[in-house]
Amino acid sequence: MLEAAFGSLAAERVLLFLHRYDHAYGRQIAAAFGMPVSEVQKQLRKLEGGGLLVSEMVGRTRVYRWNPRSVFVAPLRRLLQVVLEHLPPEQRTPYEGTRRRPRRPGKAG
């Protein structure tokens, strides 16, 4: 939808995924869309370099989240919400509720 505005489909997907889940890591986003991890990581680094995202190491995983100090985050997230609300049903799957962490060991089901 906004591929032209964000520069690439990968950037659009990364931003929409982060909008939906607030934080994520590269492999998680890549798996949701069947994209190469390197392509997602490139976008994440670019967005962090531009000040929209911040990252931190959690164990051996770099987790990205929105930069609370950026004045552009709130307006961008409003735009992303409109995009999510108007996505065709066949494109909504990666943004629908999914399990964010593994089940507790030994838990049934």
Beta strands, then each sheet from edge to edge (+ up, - down):
strand 1: 23-25
strand 2: 53-58
strand 3: 61-66
sheet 1: 1+ 3- 2+
end
